């Protein structure tokens, strides 16, 4: 009797390998930005990495990777108590991968102009951090604290990183030049914006309100053509006093144009309001990372 591998085990194994791949890719990207741009230009990063860089500049014999590993230990208590066991375990793996990436990834980036270097480093670090946060864990450091604040107070990840990085920058400015501090601020701002874009922006949702006499047909098209849910809100016109049925739906940004075409086809006189959403929670339409 042949024993076939359990489907659930295979699925979990695939998810584990995918998350490790995300963490590794993001860690290498961040390590290139740090070792290839920040260190040669004597720029400072934020959070734990920034503190490790400041100590490294003061005591060059101390390696950035080992400093990063040592400074992360207290933060893992935060991840254990306030985020979740799964996130903690993935973050422990991520921290190990990021430490190895810092120690072994040394790529020369041929950009000498300081402002362009700061912009490029911010883009690379933002993409790398965003990719890591798209996994079920992090690379340690400020990622743990950012996710804890996001889960408990709905503070966006990039916003937390920017605030704490600014505090580190003010402290680090005592040991660097004003020019380096300003370039570092540019790097931090770009990083925070790219993180928000990668984690949430590329999966942005749109909330759509539709007022139309043909709401039944539009609702049917949303359900069976776009395959999204819709809610009927009972309303009343303020001037006419007539009862109105308002359709409310939340869809991915990429499906907005298709929805508009459907509405125009069914009722060109329909009144439509489209709103941006910062966060959407839900099994099928949610855009929040599953930390």
C-alpha positions as CSV (number, residue, x, y, z in Angstrom):
1,X,0.0,0.0,0.0
2,X,1.6,3.2,-1.2
3,X,1.6,6.2,1.2
4,X,1.0,9.5,-0.5
5,X,2.4,12.7,1.1
6,X,-0.2,14.5,3.2
7,X,-1.6,17.4,1.1
8,X,-1.6,19.7,4.2
9,X,2.1,19.0,4.9
10,X,3.0,19.7,1.3
11,X,1.0,23.0,1.5
12,X,2.7,24.1,4.7
13,X,6.1,23.2,3.4
14,X,5.5,25.2,0.3
15,X,4.3,28.2,2.3
16,X,7.4,27.9,4.5
17,X,9.8,27.8,1.6
18,X,8.0,30.8,-0.1
19,X,8.3,32.9,3.1
20,X,12.0,32.0,3.5
21,X,12.5,33.0,-0.2
22,X,10.8,36.4,0.5
23,X,12.9,37.0,3.6
24,X,16.1,36.0,1.8
25,X,15.4,38.2,-1.2
26,X,14.5,41.2,0.9
27,X,17.5,40.7,3.2
28,X,20.0,40.6,0.4
29,X,18.4,43.7,-1.1
30,X,18.8,45.6,2.2
31,X,22.3,44.3,2.7
32,X,23.4,45.6,-0.7
33,X,22.0,49.0,0.2
34,X,23.8,49.1,3.6
35,X,27.2,47.6,2.6
36,X,27.2,49.1,-1.0
37,X,25.9,52.6,-0.3
38,X,25.4,53.6,3.3
39,X,28.7,52.5,4.7
40,X,30.9,53.8,1.9
41,X,29.1,57.2,2.2
42,X,29.1,57.2,6.0
43,X,25.3,57.5,5.9
44,X,23.2,56.4,8.9
45,X,20.2,54.2,8.7
46,X,17.3,54.1,11.2
47,X,16.2,51.8,14.0
48,X,18.5,48.9,15.1
49,X,20.5,49.0,11.8
50,X,21.2,52.7,12.3
51,X,22.3,52.2,15.9
52,X,24.6,49.4,14.7
53,X,26.1,51.7,12.0
54,X,26.7,54.5,14.5
55,X,28.5,52.1,16.8
56,X,30.5,50.7,13.8
57,X,31.6,54.2,12.8
58,X,32.8,54.9,16.3
59,X,34.4,51.5,16.7
60,X,35.3,50.2,13.2
61,X,36.5,46.8,14.5
62,X,33.0,45.9,15.5
63,X,31.2,44.3,12.6
64,X,27.8,45.7,11.6
65,X,26.2,42.2,11.3
66,X,27.1,41.1,14.8
67,X,26.1,44.4,16.3
68,X,22.7,44.0,14.6
69,X,22.3,40.5,16.0
70,X,23.1,41.6,19.5
71,X,20.9,44.7,19.5
72,X,17.9,42.6,18.3
73,X,17.7,40.4,21.3
74,X,15.5,42.8,23.5
75,X,13.1,43.4,20.6
76,X,12.3,39.8,20.2
77,X,10.6,39.9,23.6
78,X,8.2,42.4,22.0
79,X,7.6,40.1,19.1
80,X,6.9,37.2,21.4
81,X,4.3,39.0,23.6
82,X,2.6,41.4,21.2
83,X,2.7,40.0,17.7
84,X,2.4,36.2,17.7
85,X,4.4,33.0,17.9
86,X,4.4,32.4,14.2
87,X,5.6,35.9,13.4
88,X,8.3,35.5,16.2
89,X,9.6,32.3,14.7
90,X,9.7,33.6,11.2
91,X,11.4,36.8,12.5
92,X,14.1,34.7,14.3
93,X,14.8,33.0,11.0
94,X,14.7,36.3,9.2
95,X,17.1,37.9,11.6
96,X,19.5,35.1,11.1
97,X,19.3,35.4,7.3
98,X,19.7,39.2,7.5
99,X,22.7,38.8,9.7
100,X,24.3,36.4,7.3
101,X,23.4,38.7,4.4
102,X,25.1,41.7,6.1
103,X,28.2,39.6,6.8
104,X,28.5,38.1,3.3
105,X,26.9,40.5,0.8
106,X,29.4,43.1,-0.3
107,X,28.5,44.6,-3.7
108,X,30.1,47.8,-4.9
109,X,27.4,50.2,-6.2
110,X,28.9,52.6,-8.8
111,X,27.0,55.7,-7.7
112,X,29.1,58.5,-6.3
113,X,26.7,61.5,-6.1
114,X,25.5,61.6,-2.5
115,X,21.8,62.6,-3.2
116,X,21.5,59.9,-5.9
117,X,23.1,57.4,-3.5
118,X,20.6,58.3,-0.8
119,X,17.7,57.9,-3.2
120,X,18.9,54.6,-4.5
121,X,19.6,53.2,-1.0
122,X,16.1,54.3,0.1
123,X,14.5,52.5,-2.9
124,X,16.5,49.3,-2.4
125,X,15.9,49.3,1.4
126,X,12.2,50.1,1.0
127,X,11.8,47.3,-1.6
128,X,13.8,44.9,0.5
129,X,11.9,45.7,3.8
130,X,8.6,45.5,2.0
131,X,9.3,42.1,0.5
132,X,10.3,40.8,3.9
133,X,7.1,42.2,5.5
134,X,5.1,40.5,2.7
135,X,6.2,37.3,4.3
136,X,4.9,35.9,7.6
137,X,7.8,37.4,9.5
138,X,10.5,40.1,9.5
139,X,14.2,40.6,9.6
140,X,14.0,41.8,13.2
141,X,14.9,45.3,14.3
142,X,12.2,48.0,13.8
143,X,10.1,45.6,11.8
144,X,9.0,43.8,15.0
145,X,8.1,47.0,16.7
146,X,6.3,48.3,13.6
147,X,4.2,45.2,13.2
148,X,3.3,45.3,16.9
149,X,2.1,48.9,16.7
150,X,0.3,48.1,13.4
151,X,-1.6,45.2,15.0
152,X,-2.5,47.0,18.2
153,X,-3.0,50.7,17.1
154,X,-3.4,50.5,13.2
155,X,-0.3,52.7,12.7
156,X,1.1,52.1,9.2
157,X,4.4,50.3,9.1
158,X,6.2,52.9,7.0
159,X,5.0,55.7,9.3
160,X,6.4,54.0,12.4
161,X,9.7,53.4,10.7
162,X,9.9,57.1,9.7
163,X,9.2,58.4,13.2
164,X,11.6,56.1,15.0
165,X,14.3,56.6,12.3
166,X,14.0,60.3,12.7
167,X,14.7,59.9,16.4
168,X,17.8,57.8,15.7
169,X,18.9,60.3,13.1
170,X,18.8,63.2,15.6
171,X,21.0,61.1,18.0
172,X,23.4,60.0,15.2
173,X,23.8,63.6,13.9
174,X,26.1,64.1,16.9
175,X,28.6,61.7,15.3
176,X,28.3,62.6,11.6
177,X,28.3,65.7,9.5
178,X,25.2,67.8,8.9
179,X,25.4,66.9,5.2
180,X,25.5,63.1,5.9
181,X,22.6,63.5,8.4
182,X,20.5,65.3,5.7
183,X,21.2,62.7,3.1
184,X,20.3,60.0,5.6
185,X,17.0,61.8,6.2
186,X,16.3,61.6,2.4
187,X,17.2,57.9,2.5
188,X,14.8,57.3,5.5
189,X,11.9,59.1,3.9
190,X,12.2,57.3,0.6
191,X,12.5,53.9,2.5
192,X,9.3,54.6,4.4
193,X,7.3,55.5,1.3
194,X,8.5,52.5,-0.6
195,X,7.7,50.2,2.3
196,X,4.1,51.5,2.4
197,X,3.9,51.1,-1.4
198,X,5.1,47.5,-1.4
199,X,3.2,46.3,1.7
200,X,-0.2,48.0,1.0
201,X,0.0,50.3,-2.0
202,X,0.3,47.6,-4.7
203,X,-2.7,45.8,-3.2
204,X,-4.8,48.9,-2.7
205,X,-8.6,48.5,-2.5
206,X,-11.3,51.0,-3.7
207,X,-14.6,51.5,-1.9
208,X,-17.4,52.3,-4.4
209,X,-20.9,53.7,-3.8
210,X,-23.4,53.3,-6.6
211,X,-26.8,55.0,-6.8
212,X,-28.8,53.8,-9.7
213,X,-32.3,52.7,-10.6
214,X,-30.7,49.7,-12.2
215,X,-29.1,48.6,-9.0
216,X,-30.3,45.0,-9.3
217,X,-28.6,44.5,-12.7
218,X,-25.4,46.2,-11.5
219,X,-25.4,44.1,-8.4
220,X,-25.8,41.0,-10.4
221,X,-22.9,42.0,-12.6
222,X,-20.7,42.7,-9.6
223,X,-21.5,39.3,-8.1
224,X,-21.2,37.2,-11.3
225,X,-18.9,39.1,-13.7
226,X,-16.4,40.6,-11.3
227,X,-17.1,38.0,-8.6
228,X,-17.0,40.4,-5.8
229,X,-19.4,41.0,-3.0
230,X,-21.8,43.9,-2.6
231,X,-24.0,45.4,0.1
232,X,-27.4,47.1,-0.5
233,X,-27.8,50.2,1.7
234,X,-31.4,51.6,2.1
235,X,-31.4,55.4,1.6
236,X,-33.7,58.3,0.9
237,X,-33.2,61.3,-1.3
238,X,-33.0,64.5,0.8
239,X,-34.9,66.6,-1.8
240,X,-37.2,64.1,-3.5
241,X,-37.9,62.1,-0.4
242,X,-37.9,58.9,-2.5
243,X,-36.3,55.7,-1.3
244,X,-33.0,54.9,-2.9
245,X,-31.0,51.6,-3.0
246,X,-27.3,52.3,-2.7
247,X,-24.8,49.6,-3.7
248,X,-21.6,49.4,-1.7
249,X,-18.6,47.3,-2.8
250,X,-14.9,47.1,-2.2
251,X,-12.7,45.9,-5.1
252,X,-9.0,45.8,-6.0
253,X,-7.8,48.8,-7.9
254,X,-7.1,46.8,-11.0
255,X,-10.8,45.9,-11.3
256,X,-12.0,49.5,-11.0
257,X,-12.0,50.3,-14.7
258,X,-14.0,47.1,-15.5
259,X,-16.6,48.1,-12.9
260,X,-16.9,51.5,-14.4
261,X,-17.5,50.0,-17.9
262,X,-20.2,47.7,-16.4
263,X,-22.0,50.7,-14.8
264,X,-21.8,52.8,-17.9
265,X,-23.2,49.9,-20.0
266,X,-26.1,49.3,-17.7
267,X,-26.9,52.9,-16.5
268,X,-24.9,55.8,-18.0
269,X,-26.7,58.2,-15.5
270,X,-25.7,56.3,-12.4
271,X,-24.2,58.3,-9.6
272,X,-20.8,56.8,-8.5
273,X,-18.4,57.7,-5.7
274,X,-15.0,56.0,-5.5
275,X,-13.0,56.3,-2.3
276,X,-9.5,55.2,-1.4
277,X,-9.0,52.8,1.4
278,X,-6.0,52.5,3.7
279,X,-6.7,49.1,5.1
280,X,-9.2,46.4,4.3
281,X,-9.7,43.3,6.5
282,X,-11.5,40.3,5.1
283,X,-10.9,36.8,3.9
284,X,-11.3,37.4,0.2
285,X,-10.8,41.1,-0.3
286,X,-8.6,42.1,2.6
287,X,-5.2,43.6,1.8
288,X,-3.6,43.3,5.3
289,X,-0.5,41.1,5.6
290,X,-1.2,38.0,7.6
291,X,1.1,38.7,10.5
